[in-house]
């Protein structure tokens, strides 16, 4: 019992002595006091403030403008007392807070003058990084580097320069940028390096980035563009086929733009142009062996020599029209092919190649056996866009336009009567540039053949087929084409222009006002015929019967005609 009392008495006396010691030292939390460096560790500085307990200050708080001298044990420094005793039993001190007022003033001067400040990145915080520049500052993620940085471990606790973007003393808020510093450094290096780069210089560089259209080459602080077309004379699908990031390359400067500060470089310009070696050896119609380097919707590219490449258009791949639209169904990259040179343009370094030219042309044989006018039976294999495609041979198709299905019916309605697989009789009406047109309506003859000897102005006799508000529908002669005489063309005088003057199977005479046999078009007019008759009568009889009426002249002309008969 006495031992317990003695123990309590001793603890009370110790607390009393400690309190008296603290009071004597005038230590107050939240105040700036002077301490002595008692020990320097790898990560912290131990400071004695005479409070029986020592404080630890992270070493990073000393890496600032006023503290860049070597720290030594025994140095007297000002510190900020945050807490006399924390959870570990040590007092909590801060060097940066002790100097904050002084440092804030210096930072404001740097901010106003645009000068850089030195500090360290201490760790990650929401939206960016925390920095110590004498006081704590915020470094946004977008301001860390000129490019996104995933790993920041190499930046932690490394003294470096920052640019102050924003300050708010009331909120104790400072925003800094490392990116601005790097950009300014890069700008100076770029400007200096740009002045050193001259057109046609051969320089060494490193592949910095690869894109779909080329690569960017670092020429020692200056990025230049290496376009995909300047990498090699050979065709490549993507620059990554021949280039890799960080690859060391030798390039030639092929363009310098002082206004935009841009430099373009090339690799193939350091090689011998393969076209110079084939200028006299390649000729049109030569048969050559090659390798397919690329397949597109419009054809295939074939390399026939080192860097000598030509295009074989899809129309030149095969005589078959059924396969021409899909080059990928016929050929693949790296496939060996034999082809023929169709055209050569040495100036533009272009070759036109053909593959189908090395095989017999089936069109020649077909045309010999089936000249224009031939009638044959065929099968419909496709109906599209008011056209029917029919198979004429294994590799040859013919087309029937809807207008060539019937002389009388509506083409859009007529084509609906047919379906794929139907067999039809058709007549070959054109065979031009390996395109054959067929006609169903001409199988039984062409009514316009009856007008081959007719011309504009001739008079024809017609049979009335139908009468209506539209006018009179007639057939020219017994087997000629059908056409409609418009109501306005039925008579010279408007009261007589009545369709009901005629009935079905009546005959009438009309004058041809327009005739285009190739387009199967003919226009007729009764009005025009009457005008011609009047004009002829006036010219023939008007002079002797001056002052006579037009009716009298016509009557006299008709009477004389009868008497002459």
MARLUMBA-117186 format. One line per field, with one value per residue (C-alpha): residue number from 1; residue in one letter; x, y, z. Coordinates in Angstrom, 3 decimals, padded with zeros to 6 digits. Layout:
i: NUM; ...;
aa: A; ...;
c1: X; ...;
c2: Y; ...;
c3: Z; ...;
***
This chain:
i: 1; 2; 3; 4; 5; 6; 7; 8; 9; 10; 11; 12; 13; 14; 15; 16; 17; 18; 19; 20; 21; 22; 23; 24; 25; 26; 27; 28; 29; 30; 31; 32; 33; 34; 35; 36; 37; 38; 39; 40; 41; 42; 43; 44; 45; 46; 47; 48; 49; 50; 51; 52; 53; 54; 55; 56; 57; 58; 59; 60; 61; 62; 63; 64; 65; 66; 67; 68; 69; 70; 71; 72; 73; 74; 75; 76; 77; 78; 79; 80; 81; 82; 83; 84; 85; 86; 87; 88; 89; 90; 91; 92; 93; 94; 95; 96; 97; 98; 99; 100; 101; 102; 103; 104; 105; 106; 107; 108; 109; 110; 111; 112; 113; 114; 115; 116; 117; 118; 119; 120; 121; 122; 123; 124; 125; 126; 127; 128; 129; 130; 131; 132; 133; 134; 135; 136; 137; 138; 139; 140; 141; 142; 143; 144; 145; 146; 147; 148; 149; 150; 151; 152; 153; 154; 155; 156; 157; 158; 159; 160; 161; 162; 163; 164; 165; 166; 167; 168; 169; 170; 171; 172; 173; 174; 175; 176; 177; 178; 179; 180; 181; 182; 183; 184; 185; 186; 187; 188; 189; 190; 191; 192; 193; 194; 195; 196; 197; 198; 199; 200; 201; 202; 203; 204; 205; 206; 207; 208; 209; 210; 211; 212; 213; 214; 215; 216; 217; 218; 219; 220; 221; 222; 223; 224; 225; 226; 227; 228; 229; 230; 231; 232; 233; 234; 235; 236; 237; 238; 239; 240; 241; 242; 243; 244; 245; 246; 247; 248; 249; 250; 251; 252; 253; 254; 255; 256; 257; 258; 259; 260; 261; 262; 263; 264; 265; 266; 267; 268; 269; 270; 271; 272; 273; 274; 275; 276; 277; 278; 279; 280; 281; 282; 283; 284; 285; 286; 287; 288; 289; 290; 291; 292; 293; 294; 295; 296; 297; 298; 299; 300; 301; 302; 303; 304; 305; 306; 307; 308; 309; 310; 311; 312; 313; 314; 315; 316; 317; 318; 319; 320; 321; 322; 323; 324; 325; 326; 327; 328; 329; 330; 331; 332; 333; 334; 335; 336; 337; 338; 339; 340; 341; 342; 343; 344; 345; 346; 347; 348; 349; 350; 351; 352; 353; 354; 355; 356; 357; 358; 359; 360; 361; 362; 363; 364; 365; 366; 367; 368; 369; 370; 371; 372; 373; 374; 375; 376; 377; 378; 379; 380; 381; 382; 383; 384; 385; 386; 387; 388; 389; 390; 391; 392; 393; 394; 395; 396; 397; 398; 399; 400; 401; 402; 403; 404; 405; 406; 407; 408; 409; 410; 411; 412; 413; 414; 415; 416; 417; 418; 419; 420; 421; 422; 423; 424; 425; 426; 427; 428; 429; 430; 431; 432; 433; 434; 435; 436; 437; 438; 439; 440; 441; 442; 443; 444; 445; 446; 447; 448; 449; 450; 451; 452; 453; 454; 455; 456; 457; 458; 459; 460; 461; 462; 463; 464; 465; 466; 467; 468; 469; 470; 471; 472; 473; 474; 475; 476; 477; 478; 479; 480; 481; 482; 483; 484; 485; 486; 487; 488; 489; 490; 491; 492; 493; 494; 495; 496; 497; 498; 499; 500; 501; 502; 503; 504; 505; 506; 507; 508; 509; 510; 511; 512; 513; 514; 515; 516; 517; 518; 519; 520; 521; 522; 523; 524; 525; 526; 527; 528; 529; 530; 531; 532; 533; 534; 535; 536; 537; 538; 539; 540; 541; 542; 543; 544; 545; 546; 547; 548; 549; 550; 551; 552; 553; 554; 555; 556; 557; 558; 559; 560; 561; 562; 563; 564; 565;
aa: X; X; X; X; X; X; X; X; X; X; X; X; X; X; X; X; X; X; X; X; X; X; X; X; X; X; X; X; X; X; X; X; X; X; X; X; X; X; X; X; X; X; X; X; X; X; X; X; X; X; X; X; X; X; X; X; X; X; X; X; X; X; X; X; X; X; X; X; X; X; X; X; X; X; X; X; X; X; X; X; X; X; X; X; X; X; X; X; X; X; X; X; X; X; X; X; X; X; X; X; X; X; X; X; X; X; X; X; X; X; X; X; X; X; X; X; X; X; X; X; X; X; X; X; X; X; X; X; X; X; X; X; X; X; X; X; X; X; X; X; X; X; X; X; X; X; X; X; X; X; X; X; X; X; X; X; X; X; X; X; X; X; X; X; X; X; X; X; X; X; X; X; X; X; X; X; X; X; X; X; X; X; X; X; X; X; X; X; X; X; X; X; X; X; X; X; X; X; X; X; X; X; X; X; X; X; X; X; X; X; X; X; X; X; X; X; X; X; X; X; X; X; X; X; X; X; X; X; X; X; X; X; X; X; X; X; X; X; X; X; X; X; X; X; X; X; X; X; X; X; X; X; X; X; X; X; X; X; X; X; X; X; X; X; X; X; X; X; X; X; X; X; X; X; X; X; X; X; X; X; X; X; X; X; X; X; X; X; X; X; X; X; X; X; X; X; X; X; X; X; X; X; X; X; X; X; X; X; X; X; X; X; X; X; X; X; X; X; X; X; X; X; X; X; X; X; X; X; X; X; X; X; X; X; X; X; X; X; X; X; X; X; X; X; X; X; X; X; X; X; X; X; X; X; X; X; X; X; X; X; X; X; X; X; X; X; X; X; X; X; X; X; X; X; X; X; X; X; X; X; X; X; X; X; X; X; X; X; X; X; X; X; X; X; X; X; X; X; X; X; X; X; X; X; X; X; X; X; X; X; X; X; X; X; X; X; X; X; X; X; X; X; X; X; X; X; X; X; X; X; X; X; X; X; X; X; X; X; X; X; X; X; X; X; X; X; X; X; X; X; X; X; X; X; X; X; X; X; X; X; X; X; X; X; X; X; X; X; X; X; X; X; X; X; X; X; X; X; X; X; X; X; X; X; X; X; X; X; X; X; X; X; X; X; X; X; X; X; X; X; X; X; X; X; X; X; X; X; X; X; X; X; X; X; X; X; X; X; X; X; X; X; X; X; X; X; X; X; X; X; X; X; X; X; X; X; X; X; X; X; X; X; X; X; X; X; X; X; X; X; X; X; X; X; X; X; X; X; X; X; X; X; X; X; X;
c1: 000.000; 002.808; 004.597; 001.535; 001.275; 004.987; 004.608; 001.691; 003.596; 006.629; 004.492; 002.782; 006.094; 007.451; 004.462; 004.869; 008.541; 007.794; 005.119; 007.431; 010.172; 007.793; 006.522; 010.061; 010.858; 007.672; 006.657; 003.231; 001.550; 000.994; 004.042; 007.403; 010.290; 013.988; 015.405; 018.731; 019.500; 020.493; 020.628; 020.348; 018.863; 018.370; 014.748; 014.374; 016.059; 015.774; 015.334; 015.664; 013.368; 014.196; 010.957; 012.428; 011.083; 012.474; 010.682; 011.173; 010.972; 010.954; 014.111; 012.150; 011.075; 014.667; 015.106; 014.282; 015.937; 016.903; 017.899; 020.177; 023.263; 024.429; 022.637; 024.846; 024.214; 024.112; 022.591; 019.991; 016.795; 013.297; 010.501; 006.738; 005.398; 002.275; 001.900; 003.911; 003.148; 001.668; 000.544; 004.173; 005.241; 007.240; 006.445; 005.348; 007.383; 007.361; 010.154; 008.036; 005.317; 007.907; 009.114; 005.737; 005.305; 008.761; 008.395; 004.886; 006.341; 009.140; 006.731; 004.464; 007.456; 008.312; 004.679; 004.458; 007.778; 007.154; 010.221; 010.435; 010.550; 012.331; 010.690; 009.987; 007.045; 006.069; 003.243; -000.121; -003.305; -006.714; -006.425; -002.647; 000.406; 001.439; 004.577; 006.729; 008.097; 008.615; 004.888; 002.615; 001.451; -000.803; 000.454; -002.544; -002.262; -002.406; 000.602; 002.974; 004.518; 004.048; 002.621; 000.589; 002.732; 001.626; 004.558; 005.715; 008.120; 011.139; 009.848; 009.317; 011.642; 013.773; 014.576; 013.198; 011.759; 008.084; 006.095; 003.412; 000.070; -002.188; -001.942; -004.630; -003.208; -006.590; -007.165; -003.485; -003.678; -000.903; -001.132; 002.111; 003.125; 006.052; 004.780; 005.254; 008.884; 009.472; 007.710; 009.812; 012.964; 011.856; 011.015; 014.477; 016.087; 013.776; 014.525; 018.249; 018.093; 015.842; 018.468; 020.995; 018.870; 019.485; 017.770; 019.388; 021.370; 021.695; 021.187; 020.651; 017.464; 015.276; 011.722; 009.593; 006.056; 004.376; 001.040; -001.082; 000.420; 004.072; 006.365; 007.875; 011.655; 013.533; 016.534; 018.040; 015.454; 013.497; 010.671; 010.349; 007.760; 008.679; 005.701; 004.847; 005.467; 009.055; 010.004; 010.755; 010.190; 008.357; 004.656; 003.891; 000.450; 001.577; 004.815; 005.056; 005.975; 009.461; 009.839; 009.838; 009.695; 013.214; 014.742; 017.842; 017.530; 019.426; 017.283; 017.597; 015.998; 013.677; 011.678; 012.207; 009.342; 010.641; 007.163; 005.650; 008.919; 008.413; 010.901; 010.102; 012.561; 012.848; 014.563; 014.029; 015.859; 019.066; 018.444; 018.912; 015.676; 014.731; 012.996; 016.326; 017.415; 014.306; 013.810; 015.023; 014.223; 010.456; 008.214; 004.480; 003.113; 006.007; 005.010; 006.409; 006.285; 005.301; 004.017; 000.738; 001.568; -001.899; -005.531; -008.162; -011.738; -010.559; -007.785; -004.500; -000.955; 001.789; 005.521; 007.376; 010.831; 012.548; 010.428; 008.774; 005.053; 002.001; -001.778; -003.896; -007.366; -010.255; -011.452; -008.095; -008.134; -010.469; -012.741; -015.596; -017.912; -019.211; -015.913; -014.573; -016.121; -014.344; -010.550; -010.197; -012.005; -009.359; -006.029; -004.272; -001.161; 002.172; 000.611; 002.784; 001.148; 002.029; 000.844; 001.311; 002.427; -000.363; 000.960; 004.182; 004.604; 008.257; 007.802; 005.019; 006.517; 003.281; 002.567; -000.763; -000.860; -003.261; -003.735; -006.689; -004.720; -002.658; -005.723; -007.953; -010.712; -014.026; -015.834; -014.195; -015.377; -018.865; -019.220; -018.215; -020.847; -023.502; -023.436; -025.819; -029.331; -028.902; -031.776; -030.902; -032.440; -030.916; -031.580; -032.081; -029.511; -029.996; -032.637; -031.461; -032.128; -034.721; -032.308; -032.165; -028.795; -028.734; -026.064; -024.890; -021.753; -019.629; -017.888; -020.278; -023.452; -025.958; -028.262; -031.933; -033.218; -036.836; -037.653; -036.619; -039.199; -042.313; -043.297; -046.574; -046.546; -045.106; -041.441; -041.652; -044.713; -043.415; -040.170; -042.234; -043.459; -039.965; -037.956; -034.453; -034.235; -036.746; -035.670; -036.305; -035.744; -033.863; -032.231; -028.706; -029.114; -025.664; -022.200; -019.858; -016.746; -017.567; -021.039; -023.983; -027.527; -030.490; -034.099; -037.157; -039.542; -037.504; -037.580; -040.724; -039.469; -038.988; -042.005; -039.703; -038.171; -041.310; -040.164; -036.596; -037.489; -039.507; -038.353; -039.596; -042.467; -043.651; -047.369; -048.406; -051.773; -052.624; -055.169; -056.962; -056.516; -057.924; -059.567; -059.524; -058.945; -055.224; -055.792; -055.777; -053.600; -052.725; -050.587; -048.652; -049.590; -050.445; -047.274; -045.635; -045.046; -047.773; -047.831; -050.213; -051.311; -051.868; -055.192; -053.500; -052.152; -055.510; -056.635; -055.480; -058.484; -059.106; -062.890; -061.998; -059.349; -061.800; -060.668; -064.255; -064.169; -062.505; -063.452; -061.517; -060.367; -060.823; -058.026; -056.432; -053.541; -050.894; -047.535; -044.278; -042.979; -040.145; -038.429; -035.526; -035.369; -032.309; -034.200; -037.522; -039.322; -041.838; -044.244; -047.284; -049.548; -052.813; -052.545; -049.175; -050.583; -053.458; -051.023; -048.955; -052.038; -053.199; -049.790; -049.556; -053.043; -052.333; -049.029; -050.676; -054.003; -053.856; -052.114; -054.865; -057.757; -056.614; -059.131; -060.795; -061.447; -059.332; -062.408; -062.976; -059.335; -059.391; -062.736; -061.398; -058.221; -060.247; -062.549; -059.647; -058.027; -061.220; -061.489; -057.873; -058.638;
c2: 000.000; 002.355; 001.392; 002.411; 005.746; 006.343; 005.524; 007.947; 010.619; 010.151; 010.406; 013.551; 015.121; 014.174; 015.759; 018.836; 019.135; 018.612; 021.283; 023.663; 022.900; 023.606; 026.796; 027.942; 027.337; 029.217; 026.492; 027.106; 025.000; 027.031; 029.243; 029.602; 028.685; 028.027; 024.525; 022.791; 020.015; 017.056; 014.352; 013.999; 010.780; 009.638; 010.800; 013.212; 015.853; 015.500; 018.849; 019.507; 022.307; 021.800; 020.014; 016.707; 015.268; 015.856; 016.478; 014.903; 017.033; 015.374; 016.199; 017.367; 020.467; 021.709; 021.522; 025.159; 028.432; 029.498; 026.041; 024.824; 024.813; 021.593; 020.837; 020.104; 018.866; 021.834; 024.266; 026.624; 026.772; 028.217; 025.636; 025.701; 023.769; 021.961; 019.634; 019.003; 015.299; 013.218; 009.585; 008.371; 010.455; 012.954; 016.572; 017.489; 020.223; 021.883; 023.765; 024.839; 026.407; 028.338; 029.865; 030.094; 033.871; 034.547; 031.990; 033.191; 036.648; 035.224; 032.999; 035.975; 037.844; 034.826; 034.555; 038.231; 038.201; 034.842; 033.285; 029.575; 028.164; 025.066; 022.276; 018.562; 016.301; 014.555; 012.222; 011.664; 013.525; 013.627; 015.064; 015.339; 015.533; 017.352; 019.507; 021.308; 024.621; 026.003; 025.627; 022.899; 023.380; 021.427; 020.024; 019.039; 015.796; 017.674; 019.768; 016.946; 016.389; 017.186; 013.661; 011.490; 009.868; 006.611; 006.038; 009.038; 007.171; 008.666; 012.179; 011.829; 013.891; 015.044; 018.785; 020.436; 023.659; 024.601; 027.486; 029.041; 029.164; 030.482; 031.742; 032.334; 033.452; 033.477; 029.843; 028.993; 027.549; 027.443; 025.668; 024.915; 023.391; 021.182; 020.874; 024.605; 024.349; 021.359; 023.022; 026.145; 024.039; 022.050; 025.244; 026.658; 023.381; 023.074; 026.607; 026.079; 022.669; 023.945; 026.494; 023.670; 021.575; 022.228; 020.893; 017.687; 017.109; 013.477; 013.145; 010.473; 010.245; 008.050; 006.903; 008.673; 007.771; 005.737; 006.684; 005.379; 007.969; 007.778; 008.307; 011.124; 011.144; 012.867; 014.620; 015.527; 017.781; 018.422; 016.200; 015.724; 013.921; 010.813; 010.210; 006.610; 007.318; 008.358; 005.321; 002.896; 002.443; -000.767; -000.734; -001.172; -001.440; 000.327; 002.046; -000.393; -003.111; -001.614; 000.766; 000.395; 002.869; 004.004; 002.583; 004.502; 005.625; 007.672; 010.121; 012.851; 016.276; 016.692; 019.754; 022.705; 025.132; 028.200; 029.734; 026.717; 025.500; 022.074; 019.603; 016.557; 013.720; 010.631; 007.272; 006.047; 009.121; 007.510; 004.488; 004.242; 004.938; 001.547; 003.279; 004.550; 000.970; -000.047; 002.962; 001.080; -002.473; -002.243; -001.939; -001.967; -005.486; -007.141; -010.220; -010.037; -012.045; -010.302; -010.580; -009.121; -006.447; -005.092; -005.933; -003.177; -002.858; -001.258; -003.704; -005.248; -003.854; -006.045; -005.623; -006.771; -005.794; -004.310; -001.191; -001.340; -001.675; -001.357; -001.438; -004.091; -002.547; -004.855; -004.647; -006.060; -009.092; -011.404; -011.434; -012.542; -009.710; -011.784; -011.592; -008.166; -006.368; -008.517; -008.638; -010.159; -013.296; -013.880; -012.792; -012.404; -010.588; -012.360; -014.387; -014.808; -013.736; -013.299; -010.122; -007.877; -004.241; -002.107; 001.428; 002.972; 006.492; 006.888; 010.498; 009.627; 006.161; 004.390; 001.074; -000.213; -003.988; -006.590; -010.257; -011.172; -010.125; -013.319; -015.498; -015.686; -013.094; -014.996; -011.939; -012.307; -015.881; -015.037; -012.034; -014.102; -016.719; -014.238; -010.993; -008.103; -009.166; -012.736; -014.183; -016.583; -018.115; -017.084; -017.276; -014.362; -014.459; -010.982; -008.238; -004.861; -001.148; -001.758; -004.079; -007.844; -009.560; -012.761; -015.419; -015.743; -017.806; -018.972; -015.590; -013.325; -011.607; -009.494; -006.768; -006.197; -002.736; -002.534; -000.266; -003.095; -005.544; -004.261; -001.730; -000.844; -001.529; 000.535; -000.604; -000.484; -002.706; -005.016; -005.914; -007.088; -010.015; -011.571; -013.330; -014.810; -018.205; -017.396; -018.336; -015.665; -015.181; -012.006; -010.273; -008.807; -005.116; -003.731; -005.181; -002.349; -002.429; -005.903; -004.803; -006.578; -005.210; -007.453; -006.795; -008.953; -006.695; -006.921; -010.699; -010.527; -007.582; -003.854; -001.756; 001.188; -000.724; 000.379; 003.985; 003.554; 005.245; 008.019; 011.526; 014.448; 016.112; 012.926; 012.075; 008.666; 006.907; 005.652; 003.285; 004.612; 002.334; 004.419; 007.820; 009.823; 013.192; 012.720; 012.685; 009.819; 006.714; 005.309; 002.704; 003.924; 001.725; -001.906; -002.989; 000.298; 001.676; 003.008; 006.623; 009.237; 012.333; 014.954; 016.760; 020.062; 018.450; 017.078; 020.116; 023.518; 025.204; 024.713; 023.906; 021.017; 019.552; 017.060; 013.443; 012.201; 013.061; 009.642; 006.173; 002.951; 001.426; 004.769; 005.871; 009.308; 011.026; 012.859; 014.470; 013.262; 016.161; 014.291; 010.979; 009.289; 005.651; 004.883; 006.075; 004.574; 007.917; 009.367; 012.319; 012.954; 015.949; 016.421; 020.140; 020.303; 018.456; 020.941; 023.851; 022.390; 021.897; 025.479; 026.891; 024.859; 025.961; 029.624; 029.444; 027.687; 029.495; 032.669; 034.869; 034.622; 035.059; 038.114; 039.143; 035.705; 034.061; 031.185; 028.879; 029.853; 029.222; 025.809; 024.980; 025.947; 023.954; 020.896; 021.277; 021.591; 018.540; 016.539; 017.759; 016.833; 013.363;
c3: 000.000; 000.938; -002.306; -004.317; -002.582; -003.140; -006.874; -007.315; -005.421; -007.699; -010.917; -009.642; -008.825; -012.313; -014.075; -011.924; -012.767; -016.500; -016.461; -014.657; -017.205; -020.105; -018.538; -017.947; -021.617; -022.546; -025.003; -026.517; -029.144; -032.324; -031.775; -033.494; -031.237; -031.577; -031.461; -031.832; -034.293; -032.168; -034.843; -038.633; -040.001; -043.599; -043.782; -040.848; -038.732; -034.911; -033.134; -029.358; -028.133; -024.407; -023.625; -022.443; -025.706; -029.185; -032.468; -035.896; -039.036; -042.487; -044.362; -047.424; -045.447; -045.608; -049.385; -050.104; -051.061; -047.539; -046.362; -049.119; -046.951; -045.334; -042.050; -039.050; -035.542; -033.187; -035.705; -034.233; -036.319; -036.006; -035.913; -035.529; -032.516; -033.662; -030.669; -027.485; -027.610; -030.439; -030.470; -030.470; -027.493; -029.560; -030.081; -033.584; -035.272; -038.702; -040.367; -043.359; -041.195; -039.246; -042.475; -044.206; -043.826; -045.111; -047.907; -048.924; -049.486; -051.625; -053.555; -054.304; -055.738; -057.915; -059.032; -060.003; -061.846; -063.528; -061.943; -061.215; -057.700; -056.462; -054.543; -054.354; -055.124; -051.886; -052.973; -054.583; -053.674; -055.304; -058.815; -058.843; -056.608; -053.432; -053.569; -051.017; -052.230; -048.715; -048.236; -049.516; -053.117; -055.477; -058.803; -061.029; -062.968; -066.287; -065.262; -064.290; -067.728; -071.408; -071.814; -069.425; -066.732; -065.130; -062.772; -060.688; -058.403; -060.179; -059.421; -055.649; -053.382; -056.332; -056.239; -059.370; -060.729; -060.844; -062.293; -060.102; -061.883; -059.110; -055.518; -052.899; -049.537; -047.779; -048.611; -048.266; -051.789; -054.388; -057.780; -059.619; -062.961; -063.905; -067.487; -068.186; -067.130; -069.414; -072.341; -071.969; -071.801; -074.839; -076.699; -076.174; -077.180; -080.222; -081.404; -081.063; -082.733; -085.544; -086.565; -086.880; -089.270; -092.953; -096.077; -097.433; -094.215; -093.173; -089.400; -086.800; -084.778; -082.611; -083.332; -080.741; -081.847; -084.609; -086.205; -089.080; -091.417; -090.394; -087.420; -085.365; -085.171; -082.336; -083.893; -080.555; -078.961; -082.140; -083.400; -087.164; -089.279; -091.229; -093.531; -094.375; -098.087; -097.267; -095.179; -098.013; -101.729; -100.925; -100.044; -096.352; -094.750; -091.558; -090.422; -087.500; -090.014; -090.360; -087.402; -083.600; -080.715; -079.600; -082.794; -083.909; -087.549; -090.093; -092.057; -094.638; -094.143; -097.135; -096.076; -093.725; -093.053; -091.119; -090.845; -089.086; -087.545; -089.109; -090.463; -092.611; -093.026; -095.211; -095.029; -098.571; -099.865; -098.574; -100.811; -104.546; -106.438; -107.960; -110.881; -112.227; -112.903; -114.869; -117.106; -120.183; -119.125; -118.586; -121.636; -122.288; -122.974; -121.089; -119.105; -115.556; -112.342; -109.116; -105.567; -104.281; -101.675; -100.970; -101.758; -101.963; -103.154; -106.404; -107.253; -106.114; -105.887; -107.288; -106.676; -109.794; -108.510; -105.471; -104.840; -108.285; -107.749; -109.965; -109.692; -111.335; -111.367; -110.512; -114.144; -115.238; -112.929; -114.815; -117.839; -115.595; -114.603; -111.699; -109.805; -110.762; -107.769; -105.162; -105.653; -102.182; -103.373; -106.009; -104.501; -101.142; -099.922; -100.611; -103.434; -106.550; -109.803; -113.468; -115.125; -118.128; -118.189; -119.678; -119.011; -117.659; -116.265; -115.240; -114.107; -111.666; -110.967; -111.819; -113.441; -114.720; -114.787; -116.129; -115.328; -117.544; -120.646; -120.286; -120.931; -124.041; -124.178; -123.988; -125.349; -128.724; -129.085; -127.807; -130.126; -133.140; -132.343; -131.210; -133.230; -132.582; -133.519; -132.286; -130.275; -127.481; -124.390; -121.072; -117.332; -114.939; -112.090; -110.586; -110.589; -109.321; -109.946; -112.717; -114.498; -115.013; -115.337; -117.361; -117.723; -121.335; -120.754; -117.813; -117.606; -119.519; -118.387; -120.262; -118.969; -119.767; -118.858; -117.752; -120.713; -123.062; -121.701; -123.465; -126.130; -124.445; -120.693; -117.840; -117.397; -113.566; -113.570; -116.297; -114.458; -111.467; -113.590; -113.580; -110.864; -110.486; -112.177; -114.922; -118.425; -121.046; -124.759; -125.558; -128.496; -128.383; -129.227; -128.192; -127.535; -126.616; -124.409; -123.164; -122.072; -123.663; -123.658; -124.349; -125.292; -124.689; -126.588; -129.797; -130.008; -132.169; -134.172; -133.857; -134.927; -135.548; -138.462; -140.366; -140.029; -141.291; -144.571; -142.948; -142.047; -140.064; -141.993; -143.684; -143.448; -142.120; -141.845; -138.360; -136.802; -133.741; -130.709; -127.858; -127.311; -124.079; -122.421; -123.062; -126.827; -129.313; -129.035; -132.475; -134.211; -137.223; -140.191; -139.618; -137.727; -136.757; -133.275; -131.002; -129.914; -128.505; -130.398; -127.702; -127.588; -128.478; -131.686; -132.958; -134.996; -136.237; -134.678; -130.982; -131.288; -133.600; -131.273; -129.810; -129.306; -129.623; -133.339; -133.706; -132.525; -132.095; -135.444; -137.273; -139.540; -139.511; -141.207; -139.193; -139.795; -138.152; -136.033; -134.305; -135.103; -133.254; -134.285; -132.123; -129.032; -130.223; -130.136; -132.597; -132.306; -134.566; -135.142; -137.083; -136.404; -138.124; -141.154; -141.456; -141.173; -143.999; -146.173; -145.615; -146.366; -149.559; -150.693; -150.074; -151.909; -154.892; -155.263; -153.194; -155.771; -158.492; -156.074; -154.231; -151.587; -151.509; -148.129; -146.868; -147.097; -150.715; -151.561; -149.913; -151.596; -154.986; -154.335; -153.387; -156.391; -158.774; -157.256; -157.896; -161.486; -162.064; -160.843;
***
